């Protein structure tokens, strides 16, 4: 199988430079990255996996502070902050 990957000129330059720094051709570097990706996958690749919402990702931190709590925290943080009238 042959895959053509369109790259922007700056992406291509970065790829070539990275490959040269590692002593590889650009093709070999892409192959190494692809092999690593395939080894990490569980064998089943599902492109339709449901994504967790941001709310779901942050749920472990509990409820967000209320507006009053935020205002109180701001007031406490800036109590000794010099104002424009000093």
Secondary structure, DSSP 8 states (H G I E B T S, - for coil): --------HHHHHHHHHHHHHTT--HHHHHHHHHHHHHHHS-S---TT-----HHHHHGGG-S---HHHHHHHHHHHTTTS--TT-
